[in-house]
Amino acid sequence: SITKERTEVILQGTSSLDPNDPSAVWEEYDFKCKPGDLKRRPCFISPYHYRLDWLMWFAAFQTYEQNEWIIHLAGKLLAQEKETLSLMGTNPFAGREPP
């Protein structure tokens, strides 16, 4: 069965020098097929899933301590690692300084 509510892990970054500043702008990393923007048409890749997007769905049911790979993923996004960014749908910091 599938849950009736959808919990999501959302990865965001900011260019603000003080991330706690209320005026800091946080920008979301979109995934290729993970549900997100309700206005975006869902991708269709049957019978396969994008592995990272699939793992993100399950990570939302647990804590980050139970999914240590999310910490490594965040570090690779902060470092703007090319291979990791290729797994993402969008990079909000493309052509700019890393978050």
ABEGO torsion letter per residue (X at the ends): XBBABBBBBBBBBBABABAABAABBBBBBBBAABBBBAABBBBBAOABBBAAAAAAAAAAABBAAABAAAAAAAAAAAAGBAAAAAABABBAABGBBBX
